[in-house]
């Protein structure tokens, strides 16, 4: 593990954490009577600059993405492009790679600007097939995805292979750099992603072989754990979950084994709480990763509120859909 000094970066992050929206601010946003009033209140926060660049509330997604892009670039700069931080931002690159591999005529403006690599550069790299500047796991995944799709014509294979590459790339990085908290978060993300796939595929009635195909390795929950439960009723699945470290998701939201919406909320809350100790680590990279994940969570909360207001969803329903805040 190489020695790194993030003292200055952590100091900046502590200041930025104070600008995250807290529960009382979110409550006030929910209680606004119009979308215009909501945007007026957001204009008094860090989102003011991004909101000033859109013509109407319907373009709010552009504002949220602009703010998130600003934060990702800032965190990468403060963290001197540390591999852990680049890996987190690579999630957006993976989404871009999926779109490029699925479509022959995708344009740069259709791709996300939130990743490490700019859309124009990524398109040029894949078109030239000179992948030398991409991580080895990504190069291999692109080749495998292309070959698999050529044979199966199943676009889910592209998703499966690239998602798995991102997870395993992270595992390699976190083992090498060794942050116990980030490795713990990664393991929980793997386990809960597998659990989500398990529940989703059972709900829609697909066979166990489909779950086996999408299973992500190296988590704490093993494939055999799920295999023995595939034909079991939810009651037995709940007993099993209750005996794992993820038991809290059973009580976090109503019916998480029957509702993917409830399950997603419970998982998001669990992962956010897991990374919260980053706020008390004085000098490590955990502070930067925690802040980035907190900002992503905040954008998700704002998206839920704004969409709810635009669609005239009741305040109570909006509150029921909200995740926890990091602040």
LUMSE-506091 format. One record per residue: y, x, z of N, C-alpha, C in turn; residue number from 1; residue in one letter. Coordinates in steps of 0.05 Angstrom, whole numbers. Example, Ala and Ser with C-alpha at 12.3 -4.5 7.8 and 13.67 -1.06 7.14 Angstrom:
2
REC n.north n.east   n.up ca.north ca.east  ca.up c.north c.east   c.up   n res
REC    -114    264    156      -90     246    156     -66    264    156   1   A
REC     -45    257    142      -21     273    143       1    258    157   2   S
//
This chain:
327
REC n.north n.east   n.up ca.north ca.east  ca.up c.north c.east   c.up   n res
REC     -24     17      0        0       0      0      25     18      0   1   X
REC      42     13    -19       66      30    -20      88     20     -1   2   X
REC     103     38     10      124      31     28     148     20     13   3   X
REC     159     -2     23      182     -14     10     202    -23     32   4   X
REC     227    -21     26      247     -28     46     263    -52     35   5   X
REC     259    -75     48      273    -100     39     294   -108     59   6   X
REC     305    -90     75      324     -97     96     348   -112     84   7   X
REC     361   -100     63      384    -113     51     377   -140     39   8   X
REC     355   -141     25      346    -166     12     341   -187     32   9   X
REC     328   -181     54      322    -201     75     348   -211     87  10   X
REC     368   -193     91      393    -202    101     407   -222     83  11   X
REC     405   -218     57      416    -237     38     401   -263     39  12   X
REC     375   -261     41      358    -285     41     364   -302     66  13   X
REC     368   -289     89      374    -304    113     400   -321    109  14   X
REC     419   -309     96      444    -323     90     439   -347     71  15   X
REC     423   -343     51      417    -364     32     400   -386     45  16   X
REC     383   -380     63      367    -400     77     385   -421     91  17   X
REC     408   -412    100      426    -430    113     438   -451     95  18   X
REC     436   -446     68      447    -464     49     426   -484     38  19   X
REC     401   -481     47      380    -500     39     386   -527     51  20   X
REC     379   -548     37      384    -575     47     366   -581     70  21   X
REC     377   -591     92      360    -599    115     354   -629    114  22   X
REC     339   -638    133      330    -666    133     353   -686    134  23   X
REC     374   -679    149      396    -698    152     412   -700    125  24   X
REC     414   -678    111      427    -679     84     411   -695     64  25   X
REC     384   -691     65      367    -706     47     369   -736     54  26   X
REC     370   -742     79      373    -770     88     398   -782     76  27   X
REC     420   -767     77      445    -778     66     444   -782     36  28   X
REC     430   -764     23      426    -768     -6     410   -793    -12  29   X
REC     389   -797      3      373    -821     -1     389   -846      4  30   X
REC     407   -846     23      422    -869     30     446   -875     13  31   X
REC     451   -858     -8      473    -864    -26     466   -889    -42  32   X
REC     487   -904    -50      483    -930    -63     482   -927    -93  33   X
REC     492   -906   -105      491    -902   -133     484   -873   -140  34   X
REC     474   -869   -165      468    -842   -174     493   -825   -174  35   X
REC     516   -837   -182      541    -823   -183     549   -812   -155  36   X
REC     545   -829   -135      551    -821   -107     533   -798    -99  37   X
REC     507   -800   -106      488    -779   -100     497   -753   -112  38   X
REC     506   -753   -137      514    -729   -151     540   -718   -139  39   X
REC     557   -736   -129      582    -727   -115     575   -711    -90  40   X
REC     555   -721    -75      547    -707    -51     534   -680    -58  41   X
REC     517   -680    -79      505    -655    -88     526   -635    -98  42   X
REC     548   -645   -107      570    -628   -116     582   -611    -93  43   X
REC     575   -618    -69      585    -603    -46     564   -583    -36  44   X
REC     543   -578    -51      522    -560    -44     520   -537    -65  45   X
REC     499   -521    -63      495    -500    -82     491   -510   -111  46   X
REC     485   -536   -114      479    -547   -140     505   -554   -156  47   X
REC     528   -549   -144      553    -557   -156     557   -545   -184  48   X
REC     553   -519   -186      557    -506   -212     539   -517   -233  49   X
REC     513   -520   -227      494    -530   -246     500   -558   -254  50   X
REC     509   -575   -235      516    -603   -241     540   -604   -259  51   X
REC     558   -585   -256      582    -586   -272     578   -581   -302  52   X
REC     554   -571   -308      547    -565   -337     532   -587   -351  53   X
REC     529   -611   -338      516    -633   -351     535   -656   -355  54   X
REC     530   -672   -376      548    -694   -383     544   -719   -367  55   X
REC     519   -724   -358      514    -749   -344     489   -745   -326  56   X
REC     485   -763   -307      462    -760   -288     435   -759   -301  57   X
REC     432   -770   -325      407    -770   -339     398   -742   -345  58   X
REC     416   -723   -345      410    -695   -352     405   -678   -326  59   X
REC     399   -692   -304      397    -678   -279     375   -657   -280  60   X
REC     354   -661   -296      332    -641   -297     343   -614   -306  61   X
REC     362   -614   -325      374    -589   -334     388   -575   -311  62   X
REC     402   -591   -294      416    -579   -272     397   -567   -252  63   X
REC     375   -581   -245      356    -571   -226     343   -545   -237  64   X
REC     336   -545   -262      324    -521   -274     344   -498   -275  65   X
REC     369   -504   -280      389    -483   -280     392   -470   -253  66   X
REC     392   -486   -232      394    -476   -205     369   -460   -197  67   X
REC     346   -470   -205      321    -456   -198     320   -430   -213  68   X
REC     329   -429   -238      329    -405   -254     347   -384   -241  69   X
REC     370   -393   -231      389    -375   -217     375   -362   -193  70   X
REC     361   -378   -178      349    -368   -154     325   -349   -160  71   X
REC     310   -356   -180      287    -338   -188     298   -311   -196  72   X
REC     319   -310   -213      330    -285   -222     341   -269   -198  73   X
REC     354   -283   -179      366    -270   -156     344   -258   -138  74   X
REC     323   -274   -133      301    -264   -116     287   -240   -129  75   X
REC     283   -241   -155      270    -218   -168     288   -194   -167  76   X
REC     314   -198   -170      332    -175   -168     333   -164   -139  77   X
REC     335   -181   -119      336    -171    -92     309   -157    -84  78   X
REC     287   -168    -95      261    -156    -89     253   -134   -107  79   X
REC     272   -124   -124      267    -102   -142     242   -107   -159  80   X
REC     239   -132   -168      216    -139   -185     189   -133   -172  81   X
REC     187   -137   -146      162    -132   -133     140   -149   -145  82   X
REC     116   -139   -148       95    -153   -162      88   -180   -150  83   X
REC      90   -183   -124       85    -209   -111     104   -230   -122  84   X
REC     130   -223   -125      150    -242   -133     147   -248   -163  85   X
REC     142   -227   -179      137    -231   -207     113   -250   -211  86   X
REC      93   -246   -196       69    -263   -198      76   -292   -193  87   X
REC      92   -298   -172      100    -325   -167     115   -337   -191  88   X
REC     134   -321   -202      149    -331   -226     131   -333   -250  89   X
REC     109   -318   -251       91    -319   -274      78   -347   -278  90   X
REC      80   -364   -257       69    -392   -261      82   -405   -284  91   X
REC     108   -401   -288      123    -413   -310     116   -400   -336  92   X
REC     110   -374   -335      101    -361   -360      74   -372   -369  93   X
REC      57   -378   -349       30    -389   -356      34   -416   -369  94   X
REC      52   -432   -359       57    -458   -372      67   -454   -401  95   X
REC      84   -434   -405       93    -428   -432      71   -419   -450  96   X
REC      54   -402   -439       31    -392   -455      13   -415   -463  97   X
REC       8   -434   -446       -8    -457   -452       4   -472   -476  98   X
REC      30   -477   -475       43    -492   -496      41   -477   -523  99   X
REC      45   -451   -522       45    -435   -546      17   -435   -559 100   X
REC      -4   -432   -542      -31    -432   -552     -41   -459   -562 101   X
REC     -28   -480   -552      -36    -507   -560     -22   -517   -585 102   X
REC       1   -503   -592       17    -513   -615      25   -489   -632 103   X
REC      22   -493   -658       29    -471   -677      59   -470   -682 104   X
REC      74   -491   -677      102    -492   -684     121   -496   -660 105   X
REC     112   -488   -636      129    -491   -613     154   -474   -615 106   X
REC     177   -485   -607      202    -472   -609     211   -462   -582 107   X
REC     228   -441   -581      237    -430   -555     249   -451   -536 108   X
REC     265   -470   -547      278    -490   -530     258   -509   -517 109   X
REC     233   -509   -526      213    -526   -514     199   -512   -490 110   X
REC     205   -487   -487      193    -471   -466     211   -468   -441 111   X
REC     199   -463   -419      214    -459   -394     227   -431   -393 112   X
REC     251   -431   -381      265    -406   -377     261   -395   -349 113   X
REC     243   -407   -334      239    -400   -306     220   -376   -301 114   X
REC     206   -368   -322      186    -347   -318     199   -319   -319 115   X
REC     182   -299   -317      190    -271   -318     200   -264   -346 116   X
REC     186   -275   -366      192    -268   -394     207   -290   -408 117   X
REC     227   -282   -423      242    -302   -438     225   -315   -460 118   X
REC     229   -341   -465      213    -355   -485     212   -341   -512 119   X
REC     235   -331   -522      236    -319   -548     218   -294   -549 120   X
REC     219   -278   -528      203    -254   -526     173   -261   -526 121   X
REC     166   -281   -509      138    -288   -507     127   -299   -533 122   X
REC     143   -315   -547      134    -325   -573     130   -302   -593 123   X
REC     148   -283   -593      146    -260   -611     121   -244   -605 124   X
REC     116   -240   -580       92    -224   -571      66   -238   -581 125   X
REC      64   -263   -577       39    -277   -585      37   -279   -616 126   X
REC      59   -282   -629       58    -283   -658      51   -256   -670 127   X
REC      60   -234   -658       53    -207   -668      26   -199   -658 128   X
REC      16   -212   -638      -10    -206   -625     -10   -178   -613 129   X
REC      13   -167   -607       16    -142   -593      20   -149   -563 130   X
REC      -1   -151   -548        0    -161   -521       1   -138   -500 131   X
REC       7   -115   -509        5     -91   -491      23    -93   -467 132   X
REC      46   -108   -469       64    -109   -447      58   -131   -427 133   X
REC      36   -146   -431       28    -167   -413       7   -155   -394 134   X
REC       4   -166   -370      -17    -157   -351     -44   -160   -364 135   X
REC     -62   -142   -356      -89    -143   -368    -103   -170   -365 136   X
REC    -100   -182   -341     -113    -208   -337    -102   -229   -356 137   X
REC     -77   -228   -363      -65    -247   -382     -74   -241   -410 138   X
REC     -76   -215   -417      -85    -208   -444    -113   -219   -448 139   X
REC    -130   -214   -429     -158    -223   -431    -160   -253   -432 140   X
REC    -143   -266   -416     -144    -296   -415    -135   -308   -442 141   X
REC    -114   -296   -454     -105    -306   -480    -127   -304   -500 142   X
REC    -140   -280   -501     -162    -276   -520    -184   -296   -515 143   X
REC    -192   -299   -490     -214    -317   -483    -207   -346   -490 144   X
REC    -182   -354   -484     -173    -381   -489    -173   -388   -519 145   X
REC    -164   -368   -534     -164    -372   -564    -193   -375   -574 146   X
REC    -211   -358   -565     -239    -359   -574    -252   -385   -565 147   X
REC    -248   -393   -540     -260    -417   -529    -251   -441   -544 148   X
REC    -224   -443   -549     -214    -466   -563    -224   -467   -591 149   X
REC    -227   -444   -604     -237    -443   -631    -264   -456   -633 150   X
REC    -281   -452   -612     -308    -463   -612    -309   -492   -603 151   X
REC    -294   -498   -581     -297    -524   -568    -276   -545   -577 152   X
REC    -253   -535   -587     -231    -553   -593    -222   -569   -569 153   X
REC    -227   -558   -545     -220    -572   -520    -196   -557   -509 154   X
REC    -172   -571   -509     -148    -558   -499    -149   -553   -469 155   X
REC    -166   -568   -455     -169    -563   -426    -180   -535   -421 156   X
REC    -194   -524   -440     -204    -496   -437    -181   -476   -435 157   X
REC    -160   -482   -451     -136    -465   -450    -124   -466   -422 158   X
REC    -121   -490   -411     -110    -494   -384    -127   -480   -363 159   X
REC    -153   -484   -365     -171    -473   -345    -170   -443   -345 160   X
REC    -172   -431   -368     -174    -402   -369    -148   -388   -360 161   X
REC    -125   -400   -369      -99    -388   -362     -93   -392   -332 162   X
REC     -99   -416   -322      -94    -421   -293    -111   -401   -276 163   X
REC    -135   -398   -284     -153    -380   -269    -143   -351   -270 164   X
REC    -132   -343   -293     -121    -316   -296     -98   -312   -277 165   X
REC     -80   -332   -274      -58    -330   -256     -67   -327   -227 166   X
REC     -87   -343   -219      -97    -341   -192    -109   -313   -187 167   X
REC    -126   -304   -205     -139    -278   -200    -120   -254   -202 168   X
REC    -100   -257   -219      -79    -236   -220     -65   -234   -193 169   X
REC     -59   -257   -181      -47    -257   -154     -65   -245   -133 170   X
REC     -91   -251   -135     -110    -240   -116    -110   -209   -117 171   X
REC    -109   -199   -141     -108    -170   -145     -83   -157   -133 172   X
REC     -61   -170   -138      -35    -160   -127     -34   -162    -97 173   X
REC     -41   -184    -86      -38    -188    -57     -58   -170    -41 174   X
REC     -81   -165    -53      -99    -146    -39     -88   -118    -39 175   X
REC     -75   -111    -61      -64     -83    -64     -39    -79    -46 176   X
REC     -21    -98    -46        4     -95    -31       1   -103     -2 177   X
REC     -18   -120      3      -26    -129     30      -3   -141     46 178   X
REC       1   -167     43       18    -183     61      -1   -204     72 179   X
REC      -9   -202     97      -28    -222    108     -19   -251    104 180   X
REC       7   -256    107       17    -283    104      14   -293     75 181   X
REC      22   -276     56       20    -285     28      -9   -287     19 182   X
REC     -26   -270     29      -54    -272     22     -66   -298     34 183   X
REC     -58   -304     58      -67    -329     71     -57   -353     55 184   X
REC     -32   -352     45      -21    -374     29     -36   -376      3 185   X
REC     -42   -354    -10      -57    -354    -35     -85   -366    -30 186   X
REC     -98   -359     -9     -125    -370     -4    -124   -400      0 187   X
REC    -104   -409     15     -101    -438     20     -95   -452     -7 188   X
REC     -79   -440    -23      -72    -452    -49     -98   -454    -66 189   X
REC    -114   -434    -66     -140    -435    -81    -157   -458    -70 190   X
REC    -161   -458    -44     -179    -478    -32    -168   -506    -37 191   X
REC    -143   -510    -34     -132    -537    -37    -130   -546    -66 192   X
REC    -127   -526    -84     -129    -532   -113    -157   -541   -120 193   X
REC    -177   -527   -109     -205    -535   -113    -211   -563   -101 194   X
REC    -200   -568    -77     -204    -593    -64    -191   -616    -80 195   X
REC    -167   -611    -91     -154    -631   -108    -170   -636   -133 196   X
REC    -181   -616   -145     -198    -620   -169    -223   -636   -162 197   X
REC    -235   -629   -139     -259    -643   -130    -254   -673   -126 198   X
REC    -232   -680   -113     -225    -708   -108    -217   -722   -134 199   X
REC    -201   -709   -150     -192    -721   -175    -215   -727   -194 200   X
REC    -234   -708   -197     -256    -712   -215    -275   -733   -205 201   X
REC    -278   -735   -179     -295    -756   -167    -282   -784   -172 202   X
REC    -256   -785   -169     -242    -811   -173    -245   -821   -201 203   X
REC    -243   -803   -221     -245    -812   -248    -274   -812   -259 204   X
REC    -293   -805   -242     -321    -808   -248    -333   -787   -267 205   X
REC    -322   -763   -267     -334    -742   -284    -357   -728   -268 206   X
REC    -375   -715   -282     -398    -702   -269    -390   -677   -255 207   X
REC    -408   -668   -237     -403    -644   -221    -399   -619   -239 208   X
REC    -412   -619   -263     -409    -596   -281    -380   -591   -289 209   X
REC    -364   -613   -289     -335    -610   -296    -321   -596   -273 210   X
REC    -328   -603   -248     -315    -589   -225    -324   -560   -225 211   X
REC    -349   -555   -230     -359    -527   -231    -344   -510   -252 212   X
REC    -337   -523   -274     -322    -509   -295    -294   -501   -286 213   X
REC    -281   -518   -270     -253    -513   -263    -251   -499   -235 214   X
REC    -273   -494   -222     -272    -482   -195    -260   -454   -196 215   X
REC    -243   -448   -177     -229    -422   -175    -242   -406   -153 216   X
REC    -249   -382   -159     -264    -365   -140    -246   -351   -120 217   X
REC    -259   -339   -100     -247    -322    -80    -232   -336    -57 218   X
REC    -234   -363    -56     -223    -377    -33    -242   -377    -10 219   X
REC    -235   -391     11     -253    -393     34    -274   -415     30 220   X
REC    -267   -436     16     -286    -457     10    -303   -449    -15 221   X
REC    -329   -450    -12     -347    -440    -33    -357   -463    -50 222   X
REC    -366   -455    -74     -376    -476    -93    -398   -492    -81 223   X
REC    -416   -479    -66     -439    -494    -54    -430   -515    -34 224   X
REC    -407   -509    -21     -396    -529     -2    -390   -555    -16 225   X
REC    -379   -554    -40     -372    -577    -55    -397   -590    -68 226   X
REC    -416   -573    -77     -439    -584    -91    -454   -604    -74 227   X
REC    -458   -597    -48     -473    -615    -31    -459   -641    -25 228   X
REC    -433   -642    -30     -418    -666    -24    -412   -684    -48 229   X
REC    -419   -675    -72     -411    -688    -96    -419   -718    -97 230   X
REC    -443   -723    -88     -454    -751    -89    -449   -766    -63 231   X
REC    -437   -753    -44     -433    -765    -18    -409   -784    -17 232   X
REC    -409   -804      1     -385    -822      3    -362   -807     16 233   X
REC    -338   -819     13     -314    -806     24    -316   -801     54 234   X
REC    -330   -818     68     -333    -814     97    -345   -787    104 235   X
REC    -365   -779     89     -378    -753     94    -360   -730     85 236   X
REC    -345   -735     63     -326    -715     54    -305   -710     75 237   X
REC    -295   -732     87     -275    -730    108    -285   -715    132 238   X
REC    -310   -719    140     -321    -705    162    -322   -675    156 239   X
REC    -330   -668    132     -331    -640    124    -303   -627    125 240   X
REC    -283   -641    113     -255    -630    113    -245   -627    142 241   X
REC    -252   -646    159     -243    -646    186    -253   -622    201 242   X
REC    -274   -609    191     -286    -585    204    -276   -559    191 243   X
REC    -256   -562    173     -244    -538    161    -216   -535    171 244   X
REC    -203   -513    163     -175    -508    171    -156   -528    158 245   X
REC    -166   -544    139     -149    -562    125    -151   -591    135 246   X
REC    -160   -594    159     -165    -621    170    -139   -637    171 247   X
REC    -116   -624    174      -91    -638    177     -84   -655    152 248   X
REC     -94   -649    129      -87    -665    106     -98   -693    107 249   X
REC    -118   -697    125     -130    -724    127    -111   -743    142 250   X
REC     -94   -732    159      -76    -749    174     -47   -747    165 251   X
REC     -42   -729    145      -15    -724    136      -4   -748    120 252   X
REC     -21   -761    105      -12    -784     88     -35   -804     88 253   X
REC     -29   -830     81      -49    -850     79     -69   -845     57 254   X
REC     -95   -848     62     -116    -848     42    -115   -824     23 255   X
REC    -114   -800     33     -113    -777     14    -138   -773     -3 256   X
REC    -161   -785      5     -185    -782    -11    -187   -803    -32 257   X
REC    -169   -823    -31     -169    -844    -51    -145   -844    -69 258   X
REC    -124   -830    -61      -99    -830    -75     -90   -801    -81 259   X
REC     -88   -795   -106      -79    -768   -114     -50   -763   -106 260   X
REC     -34   -784   -106       -6    -782    -98      -4   -773    -69 261   X
REC     -20   -787    -52      -20    -780    -23     -31   -752    -19 262   X
REC     -52   -745    -34      -64    -719    -31     -44   -697    -39 263   X
REC     -30   -701    -61      -11    -681    -70      11   -676    -48 264   X
REC      20   -698    -36       41    -695    -15      29   -680      8 265   X
REC       5   -686     17       -7    -673     40     -11   -643     34 266   X
REC     -20   -636     10      -24    -608      3       3   -593      2 267   X
REC      23   -605    -10       50    -592    -11      60   -587     17 268   X
REC      57   -606     35       67    -602     62      51   -580     77 269   X
REC      25   -580     72        9    -559     85      17   -531     76 270   X
REC      20   -528     50       27    -501     39      55   -493     48 271   X
REC      74   -512     50      101    -505     59     101   -496     88 272   X
REC      86   -511    104       85    -503    133      71   -476    136 273   X
REC      52   -470    118       38    -444    120      56   -421    114 274   X
REC      76   -425     96       93    -402     89     118   -401    108 275   X
REC     122   -421    124      146    -421    141     149   -397    160 276   X
REC     127   -385    170      131    -361    187     146   -339    173 277   X
REC     148   -340    146      164    -320    132     192   -318    142 278   X
REC     202   -340    153      230    -341    164     234   -323    188 279   X
REC     212   -315    201      214    -299    225     204   -271    221 280   X
REC     196   -264    197      187    -236    191     212   -220    184 281   X
REC     219   -200    199      246    -188    197     252   -172    171 282   X
REC     233   -157    161      239    -138    139     220   -140    115 283   X
REC     201   -158    116      181    -158     95     188   -174     70 284   X
REC     171   -171     50      175    -187     25     170   -216     29 285   X
REC     157   -223     52      150    -251     57     175   -268     57 286   X
REC     198   -257     67      223    -273     68     231   -282     40 287   X
REC     229   -264     20      237    -270     -7     218   -290    -20 288   X
REC     192   -286    -16      173    -305    -27     176   -333    -14 289   X
REC     180   -333     12      183    -358     27     207   -373     17 290   X
REC     229   -359     13      254    -372      3     250   -383    -25 291   X
REC     237   -368    -42      232    -378    -69     215   -403    -69 292   X
REC     194   -403    -53      177    -427    -51     192   -450    -38 293   X
REC     210   -444    -19      226    -465     -6     245   -478    -26 294   X
REC     257   -461    -44      275    -472    -64     260   -489    -84 295   X
REC     237   -481    -92      221    -497   -110     214   -524    -97 296   X
REC     208   -523    -71      202    -548    -57     227   -566    -56 297   X
REC     251   -554    -51      276    -569    -50     281   -582    -77 298   X
REC     277   -568    -98      281    -580   -125     262   -603   -129 299   X
REC     238   -601   -120      219    -623   -122     229   -647   -106 300   X
REC     240   -643    -82      250    -664    -66     274   -678    -80 301   X
REC     292   -662    -91      314    -674   -105     306   -689   -130 302   X
REC     285   -679   -143      275    -694   -167     265   -721   -159 303   X
REC     250   -722   -136      240    -748   -127     263   -767   -120 304   X
REC     283   -757   -107      306    -774    -99     321   -784   -123 305   X
REC     328   -766   -141      344    -773   -164     329   -793   -182 306   X
REC     304   -787   -188      288    -805   -205     286   -832   -191 307   X
REC     282   -832   -165      280    -857   -150     306   -873   -152 308   X
REC     329   -860   -150      355    -874   -152     359   -884   -181 309   X
REC     352   -868   -201      356    -877   -228     339   -902   -234 310   X
REC     315   -902   -223      296    -924   -228     298   -947   -207 311   X
REC     319   -945   -190      324    -965   -169     301   -970   -150 312   X
REC     288   -948   -143      266    -949   -123     279   -952    -96 313   X
REC     267   -967    -78      278    -971    -52     279   -945    -36 314   X
REC     298   -944    -17      301    -920      0     275   -915     15 315   X
REC     262   -936     24      237    -932     39     216   -919     22 316   X
REC     213   -928     -3      193    -917    -21     199   -887    -27 317   X
REC     225   -881    -30      233    -854    -35     225   -836    -12 318   X
REC     231   -845     13      224    -830     37     194   -826     39 319   X
REC     178   -846     31      149    -843     33     139   -822     14 320   X
REC     153   -817     -8      144    -797    -28     153   -769    -22 321   X
REC     173   -766     -4      185    -740      1     166   -721     16 322   X
REC     167   -696     10      154    -675     25     173   -666     47 323   X
REC     162   -647     63      179    -635     84     199   -616     72 324   X
REC     220   -611     87      240    -591     79     235   -565     94 325   X
REC     242   -543     81      238    -516     93     259   -510    113 326   X
REC     283   -521    109      306    -515    126     302   -526    154 327   X
//
